[in-house]
């Protein structure tokens, strides 16, 4: 599975969770929205997600006004981490230098709480 497809599929899953899962919507309302993105370090593959309780928008690219960015060393590293997205996997990728978080670590915690409800 390619990284571009995985990121597009994540957008579909987020939109579906917002429509169908009340707990996901409640979490979105509590954090008052989150703008975040995933990309490779060279920005050859990038996608951003703008989420609030009214809608979730997603598109290719990485704007400069995001709250949180997850930058992976390369596409293979991203696929390995995103296939099994657990806190341990993220921590190991951070420690090994395959993942760099740009933004506030509190936003990463908020994102992980949201993604539990997918």
C-alpha positions, -999 to +999 in steps of 0.1 A: +000+000+000+015+033-010+017+063+014-004+085-008-032+060-008-029+055+030-032+092+036-062+095+014-079+066+031-072+082+065-092+112+053-121+089+043-120+072+077-119+105+096-149+118+077-168+086+083-160+086+120-173+122+123-206+112+107-211+079+125-194+081+159-208+104+186-178+100+208-155+112+180-176+143+175-176+150+212-138+148+213-136+172+183-159+197+201-138+195+233-105+203+215-122+229+193-107+216+161-072+205+150-053+213+118-025+188+112-006+171+084+016+142+075+045+144+051+079+131+041+109+153+050+114+162+014+077+171+010+073+148-020+043+133-003+022+154+019-015+157+030-032+179+056-064+175+076-085+204+090-109+190+116-136+206+137-170+195+149-187+208+117-165+192+090-133+175+081-114+188+051-084+172+036-062+179+006-027+172-008+001+195+002+012+210+035+002+246+043+023+266+068-005+274+093-009+238+107-010+231+144+009+199+141+030+182+114+043+146+114+074+145+092+087+111+083+122+104+070+108+087+039+077+070+026+088+035+037+092+047+073+058+064+072+041+032+059+057+011+086+046+034+114+011+042+101+002+005+095+004-001+133-002+034+148+004+028+185+021+051+211+050+027+213+055+027+175+054+065+174+079+067+203+103+042+187+101+061+154+109+094+172+138+079+190+153+063+159+150+096+139+124+082+114+098+107+126+099+144+135+070+162+152+067+199+142+044+217+166+031+213+202+033+179+218-001+186+234-016+186+199-001+151+193-018+139+225-051+153+213-046+137+179-039+103+195-070+106+217-091+113+186-076+085+165-086+060+192-122+065+181-116+055+145 
